[in-house]
């Protein structure tokens, strides 16, 4: 079964070049702003968080993300599960990706440029 997972959860580790969140160009992590379920044909958007890159790009509930920067997402035949958030982080160029979307209303495929937001991790507490 598939479950909805947020794509913007903070990781409690610093990205390294061996991390799926890092790229050779930077250690930045990017925020898309959706909840989704993965399928064999892509990642179905179940919620778009207001005032996020996904909302500003016009993504809507029930749109299907087929690919990010030309890389298939969801349950792929050759790579297994390819998470939208990880793929966006891996392939973003200066915080920008192009998503191939199957529009929920028209059913047509369209390329949607998305300017992602950089995420930051804040840790609070007392060291003893």
N, C-alpha and C positions, 0 to 999 in steps of 0.2 A: 504494500500500500504506500501511497505517497502522502507526505505531510507538508504543510506550509512552513517555510522557514524564512526568517528575516535575513536579508542580504547585508545588513549593516551592523551585525553584532560585532562588538569590540573583541579583539583577540588580546589575550594577556601575555603576548610574546612580541618581541621586537622582530620585524621582518628581516630576514637575511636572504642572500641570493639563493639559498636552498628552499626558501619558503614559497608556497604557491601564491602568496600575496605580494611577493617582490618581483621586480623586473630587473634586468641588467642595467636599466637606465636610472632607476630610483628605488628607494625603499618606501615610497608613498603608498597609502591605501586609499581607495576611492569608494564613495558612497553613491549607490544608485537610487534607493528609496522605494523598494517594492517588497511585497510578500509574494511567494510563488509556489507552485507545485510542479515537479519535474515529470515529464512524460517522454515517450519515445520520439515525439516530434518537436520537442522544445520545452520551454519553461512557461507554463500558463500563469499569467499574473492574476493573483487573487485579491490583491490590494495595492493601491498606489498611495504612498504616504504624501500628504499635502506639502507643498513648498520644498520639494526635493527635485533633484535632476530629472527623475522619471516623470514627475508631474509637469515640470516645465517643458519637457520634450513632447508632451501630449500623450504619453502612454496611458492606457485605460485598463480597468478590470476586464478580464477575459481576453485581452490581447495576448498573443502567443509570441514569445521571443524565440526565434528559430536559431539565430546565430549572433555572435558578438565579434566584430572585426573579422568576419569570414569564417569563424570557428563555430561549428555546431555546438549547441548546448542542450541540456536535458540528458536523457539516456541515449547515448550515441552507440552505434554498432561497433565502432573501432576503439573508442576511448572509455567506454562505460559512462558513468555519471560525470557530466561536465557541468559544474555549478556556474550559473550566470555571474555571480559576484566574484568568484575566483577568476573566471575568464576575463571579466572586465578589468580586474586588478592586474592580471598578467599581460594584457594586450593594450591597455590604455596608453595613448601617446599624448603627453601634456594634459592628462585628465580628460581626454576625449575618446569616445568609442562610437562606432556606428553599429546599431542593432538592426538586424533583419527581423521585421515584425510582420506577423499575419494579423491584420486589423480585425478586431472582433466584430465590427459592424459590416464592413464590406467584404471581408474574407480575402482581400488583396494583400499581396506582399509589398512591403515598402521599406526602404532604408531610412532609418531615423538617427541623425547625429545626436549624441547626448554628451553634454559637458558635465562631467562628474564633479562631486565635491570631495575635497580631501577630508578624511576622517582623522580625528585625533583621539588619543587615549589618555584619559586622566586617571591617575591612581591617587587615592587619598588614604591616609592612615597614619599610624605611629610606628616608627621603628624602635624596637626595644633591644 
